[in-house]
Structure formats: structure tokens, C-alpha cells
Amino acid sequence: MSDNMLLNILVTPPVNDNHKRVLEAACPGGRFTYIPSREVTREDVHAADVIIGNVPHALLPGAGRLRLLHLNSAGADGYPEVTPENAVLTNSSGAYGLAISEHMLGMTLAVIKKLYLYHDNQREADWRDEGGVTSLEGAVVLSVGMGDIGGDFARKCKALGSYTIGIRRTVREKPDYVDEMHALSELDGLLPRADIVALSLPSGAETNGLMDERRLRLMKKGALLVNVGRGKAIDTDALVSVCSEGLIKAALDVTDPEPLPAEHPLWHTPGVHITPHISGFFHLPQTLDRIIRIGAENLKRLQSGEELLNVVDGATGYRREENRA
């Protein structure tokens, strides 16, 4: 695709002027249209050769011009099924590790240092010592999912003195910030060892319901379960039961269902702390910077015929391992 004068490029994330310069430098002469996702119409989608951003699924069928759909998300839920056959689907894996791993670290420290309890006490003007705490130094941290997010979390924990264990769907070479690397099939044997179990998994047949009641009860008493991937990875009813018994604690940025209904018992389950799926998004400016850089690089590669970054496998919905950003 050498004639970029013919490329209509639709961009939906909330870009600033610098982002626009980066994108437009990647495709000089391209026709760029910047429209927020919520305002995009079917006509906008069907006129585009390239889309950078997450447009509503229902608008994609019949988009015959489309050659590249680059998602601003790391996940691709529902997009492989509706992306036109002639278009390549890519995602922004590699953009979210900084923001989400810091969120995971913040929630973890808040739990093990009892900061949530002291926050509640402050609201009641209650000057009370809540007793002993634990440390990340010497803790066994099991990172289930060792992509950009889970890997960054493991690296941060290792820097704070933790013993880190990584789990991948397929085992590859162990990075130096991980003490052990295992396959997902070995999860049952690792859960009883871990003080902190961190999930950063995409949705899929392998991961939905992964942490059922049996596995939750395999966890070490007093351990913390952190989930920033997909809520469906945990059996919510089982989590309510196990946490209510005081066996484990949980820090969740994702739940099943979402949004979590106001009357759902998970809100008031002892030891459960919830944020409303906000650890990623665009709250950290560097996240959007990274999304735009990956999108611009794929725009260049599309024109030159090079292999694209982060191509999503339509059969699994996962990013192909060989195309890491």
C-alpha cells in the first residue's frame, strides 16, 4: 500500500496535538479524521481504510475498505468476530503495563499495610491501632499472566524483595526478575505457596472461571488475590464465600458482572476491595502516549508491507506471541 494519499484514517482516542503530529508523521498525506468513539457513525467506519481506536462492534460488519483496525485496548473482546476478513486486527498490548502494574502495587500495599482499614477508621474519627501487617519483602508473589502488565508487576515486586513466580500459557525463557516460570497447567501446585496471587489474564476458554471455589481454597490462608484482567477469571459467588470465611482477601479492579450492581454482596464482603475497572483506560497520560506510538508504528508498517505489531489471532482473541510490542 504505497499510495498513502488514498488512506482514510479514523482516530477515536482523545488525542492531543502532539499525538496528532506523531500519527500524521507516520502517514504524510493521509486523510485523518478525529472523532470520539461515542460519536462515530457507521458511515465514518465504512469510509475508513485504517481505524485507530475501539469503535462500537455493531458498526464494523460490512466495512469493506478497512485494512487495519488498531485497538486502543490491550484486550480484543468481541472484535475478532466482527472485524472484516480483509482487515488485520491489532491491539495496544505494551501500553498498559506501567499504569496497571502501579495500580496493582498500590492495592496490594493498601491491603497488606491495612490502609483500607485506617481509611475507614478516619471516616469514623476512630484513633485505633489495627495491629500487625505484612511486607512485600520476602513475600511469594505468583503472577498469573506474564505479558506487559503481569511482567511489570512481577518486576516491581522483585525490586521490593519478593520471591516472584510467573505463569504463562506457554513457558518461554525466564526473565531475570522472575525466580521461577511455570505453565498455566501447574497452577494448582503453586497456589498454596503464594502470599499474593495476581491475575492479569484476557478472557477466553482457558481463563474464564479459572479461580473457582476449589482453587480459591487451595490458596494459602491470609493470601491476597489481585485481579486486573477479566472479572470472569474468578467465580464471584465462590469468592464471596471464601472471603466471608476469612480465608483470603481480594483486591479487584474487575468483577463479574460489570458494572457490579449496588445490591451485590461482593461490595460488602470482608476483605474485598474494589475499584471500578479504571486501572488502565487513559487516566495515566503515558498510557495514551504509548497507544499512539504503537498505532503510528503499525501505520508505518502497513504502508511498507512489514509485519504488524500485536496482531490478534482471530481464532483465540489473543495477541500472537511473536508480535510483541
C-alpha positions in Angstrom: 0.0 0.0 0.0 2.4 2.7 -1.2 0.0 5.5 -2.1 -0.8 6.9 1.4 -2.7 9.7 -0.3 -5.6 7.2 -0.6 -5.6 6.2 3.1 -8.5 7.5 5.1 -7.5 7.1 8.8 -10.1 7.4 11.6 -8.8 8.1 15.1 -11.1 7.8 18.1 -9.0 8.1 21.3 -8.8 11.6 22.9 -5.6 12.7 21.3 -3.8 15.9 21.8 -1.9 18.0 19.3 1.4 16.1 19.9 -0.4 12.8 19.3 -1.7 14.1 16.0 1.7 15.1 14.9 3.1 11.6 15.7 0.3 9.9 13.7 0.4 12.3 10.8 4.2 12.0 10.5 3.7 8.2 10.2 1.5 8.7 7.2 2.3 12.0 5.4 -0.6 13.0 3.2 -3.1 10.6 4.8 -6.5 11.9 5.4 -7.0 11.9 9.2 -10.4 12.2 10.9 -10.5 12.6 14.7 -13.9 11.6 16.2 -14.6 10.3 19.7 -15.7 6.7 19.8 -19.1 7.5 21.2 -19.8 9.9 18.2 -18.6 7.6 15.4 -21.2 6.6 12.8 -21.4 3.6 10.5 -20.6 6.0 7.6 -17.3 7.0 9.4 -16.3 3.4 9.9 -17.2 2.3 6.4 -15.2 5.2 4.9 -12.0 4.3 6.7 -9.0 2.3 5.5 -7.5 2.4 8.9 -9.1 2.8 12.3 -7.0 3.6 15.4 -9.3 3.1 18.4 -12.2 1.0 19.7 -15.3 1.6 17.7 -18.7 0.0 18.5 -18.7 -3.6 17.4 -22.0 -3.2 15.6 -20.5 -0.7 13.1 -17.8 -3.0 11.8 -19.7 -5.6 9.7 -19.7 -4.5 6.0 -16.7 -2.2 6.4 -15.2 -3.3 3.1 -12.5 -0.6 2.8 -10.9 -1.4 6.2 -7.3 -2.7 6.1 -6.2 -2.2 9.7 -8.2 -1.9 13.0 -5.7 -1.0 15.7 -7.5 -1.2 19.1 -6.6 1.3 21.8 -7.2 -1.6 24.3 -4.9 -4.5 25.2 -7.9 -6.8 25.1 -9.8 -7.6 21.9 -13.0 -8.9 23.4 -15.6 -9.4 20.6 -13.5 -7.8 17.9 -12.2 -10.9 16.1 -15.8 -11.9 15.3 -16.8 -8.6 13.7 -13.6 -7.4 12.0 -13.9 -7.7 8.2 -11.9 -10.6 6.7 -9.8 -8.2 4.6 -8.7 -6.2 7.7 -5.9 -7.0 10.2 -6.8 -6.6 13.9 -4.1 -5.4 16.2 -4.2 -4.2 19.8 -2.2 -1.9 22.2 -0.6 -4.5 24.3 2.5 -2.9 25.7 0.8 0.4 26.5 -0.8 -0.5 29.8 1.9 -2.2 31.9 3.0 1.0 33.7 -0.4 2.2 34.7 -2.0 -1.1 35.7 1.0 -2.6 37.4 1.3 0.5 39.6 -2.4 0.2 40.4 -1.9 -3.4 41.4 1.1 -2.5 43.6 -1.0 0.3 45.2 -3.9 -2.0 46.0 -1.5 -4.7 47.3 0.3 -2.3 49.7 -3.0 -0.9 50.8 -4.2 -4.3 51.8 -1.1 -5.7 53.4 -0.5 -2.4 55.3 -4.2 -2.2 56.3 -4.5 1.2 54.8 -8.1 0.5 53.8 -8.9 -0.2 57.5 -7.3 3.1 58.6 -9.2 4.9 55.9 -12.5 3.6 57.2 -11.4 4.4 60.8 -10.7 8.0 59.7 -14.2 8.4 58.4 -15.4 7.4 61.9 -12.8 9.6 63.7 -11.6 6.3 65.3 -8.0 6.5 66.5 -7.3 2.8 66.7 -4.3 0.6 66.1 -5.2 -2.2 63.7 -2.3 -4.4 64.6 0.3 -6.4 62.6 1.0 -6.0 58.9 3.0 -8.0 56.3 5.6 -7.0 53.8 6.4 -7.5 50.1 10.0 -8.2 51.1 10.2 -12.0 51.4 6.6 -12.5 50.1 6.0 -15.1 47.4 4.2 -13.4 44.5 2.6 -15.5 41.8 1.9 -13.5 38.7 -0.6 -15.4 36.6 -0.2 -13.9 33.1 3.3 -12.6 32.2 2.6 -10.2 29.5 3.2 -6.5 29.7 1.1 -6.0 32.8 1.8 -9.1 34.8 5.5 -8.9 33.9 5.7 -5.3 35.1 4.0 -6.2 38.4 6.4 -9.1 39.0 9.4 -6.8 38.2 8.2 -4.2 40.7 7.6 -6.8 43.4 11.0 -8.3 42.8 12.6 -4.8 43.2 10.9 -4.7 46.6 12.3 -8.0 47.7 9.6 -10.5 46.8 10.2 -14.1 45.5 8.5 -14.0 42.1 6.9 -16.8 40.2 5.5 -16.3 36.7 2.8 -18.3 34.9 2.3 -18.2 31.1 0.0 -20.2 28.9 3.2 -21.4 27.2 6.6 -21.3 29.1 9.3 -19.2 27.5 12.7 -18.1 28.7 12.6 -16.8 32.3 13.3 -13.0 32.7 15.8 -12.1 35.3 13.2 -10.5 37.6 11.3 -13.9 37.9 12.6 -16.6 40.2 10.5 -19.4 38.6 8.5 -19.7 35.4 5.7 -22.3 35.0 2.9 -23.2 32.6 -0.8 -22.5 33.5 -1.3 -26.3 33.9 0.9 -26.1 37.0 -1.3 -23.5 38.8 -2.8 -25.9 41.4 0.6 -26.8 42.8 1.7 -23.1 43.0 -1.4 -21.6 44.7 -0.6 -22.9 48.2 2.9 -21.3 48.1 1.8 -17.8 47.2 1.2 -14.9 49.6 -0.1 -12.8 46.6 -1.7 -14.2 43.5 -2.0 -11.6 40.8 -4.2 -12.2 37.7 -3.7 -10.2 34.5 -5.4 -12.6 32.1 -7.5 -12.0 29.0 -10.9 -13.6 28.7 -11.1 -16.9 26.9 -12.0 -20.6 27.3 -8.7 -21.2 29.3 -9.2 -18.4 31.7 -12.9 -18.0 32.3 -13.7 -19.5 35.7 -10.0 -20.2 36.3 -10.3 -19.3 40.0 -13.2 -21.5 41.0 -14.0 -22.4 44.6 -11.6 -25.4 44.6 -8.7 -23.2 43.6 -9.6 -20.3 45.9 -9.5 -22.8 48.7 -6.1 -24.0 47.6 -4.7 -20.6 48.3 -2.6 -20.0 51.5 -4.7 -18.8 54.4 -4.5 -15.0 54.6 -3.2 -14.7 51.0 -4.3 -11.8 48.7 -5.9 -12.3 45.3 -5.4 -9.4 42.9 -7.4 -9.3 39.6 -6.9 -6.7 36.9 -7.6 -8.9 33.9 -11.1 -10.0 33.4 -13.8 -10.5 36.1 -14.8 -13.8 34.6 -11.5 -15.3 35.7 -12.9 -15.6 39.2 -16.1 -17.4 40.3 -17.7 -14.4 42.1 -20.1 -16.4 44.3 -17.2 -18.6 45.4 -15.0 -15.6 46.2 -17.8 -14.1 48.4 -17.9 -17.4 50.3 -14.2 -17.9 50.7 -13.5 -14.3 51.7 -16.5 -14.3 54.1 -14.8 -17.2 55.9 -11.7 -15.1 56.4 -9.6 -17.4 54.4 -8.2 -15.0 51.8 -8.5 -11.3 50.8 -9.1 -9.8 47.4 -8.2 -6.6 45.5 -10.3 -6.3 42.4 -10.3 -3.8 39.5 -12.5 -6.1 37.5 -15.6 -8.1 38.6 -18.2 -10.4 37.2 -20.7 -8.9 36.5 -19.7 -5.4 35.4 -20.8 -2.9 36.4 -21.2 -4.5 39.8 -24.8 -4.0 40.9 -25.3 -1.9 44.0 -27.1 -4.8 45.8 -24.4 -7.3 45.0 -22.9 -8.9 48.2 -19.3 -8.6 46.9 -19.4 -4.9 47.8 -19.7 -5.7 51.4 -17.7 -8.9 51.6 -15.0 -8.8 54.3 -11.5 -8.4 53.0 -12.6 -7.5 49.4 -11.5 -4.1 48.0 -12.9 -2.9 44.6 -12.1 -0.3 42.0 -14.4 0.0 39.0 -12.2 -1.2 36.2 -10.2 2.0 36.0 -6.6 0.9 36.4 -6.0 1.2 32.6 -8.1 3.5 30.4 -6.4 6.9 29.7 -6.1 8.1 33.3 -2.3 8.0 33.2 -1.2 10.2 30.3 1.7 7.9 29.4 -0.7 5.2 28.6 -2.2 7.2 25.7 1.3 8.2 24.6 2.2 4.6 24.3 -1.0 3.7 22.4 -0.4 6.4 19.9 3.3 5.3 19.4 2.2 1.7 18.7 -0.6 2.8 16.4 1.8 5.1 14.5 4.3 2.3 14.1 1.6 0.0 12.7 0.5 2.7 10.3 4.1 2.9 9.0 4.4 -0.9 8.7 1.1 -1.2 6.9 2.3 1.2 4.2 5.7 -0.6 3.8 4.3 -4.1 3.9 6.1 -5.0 7.1 4.8 -7.4 9.8 2.5 -5.5 12.1 2.9 -5.4 15.9 0.4 -7.1 18.2 -1.6 -8.9 15.6 -4.6 -10.6 17.3 -5.3 -14.2 16.4 -8.9 -14.3 15.2 -9.3 -17.9 16.5 -8.3 -17.2 20.1 -8.7 -13.5 20.6 -5.1 -13.5 21.9 -2.2 -11.4 20.6 0.1 -13.6 18.6 3.2 -14.2 20.8 5.7 -13.4 18.0 4.3 -9.9 17.6 5.2 -8.3 20.9 5.3 -4.6 21.1 
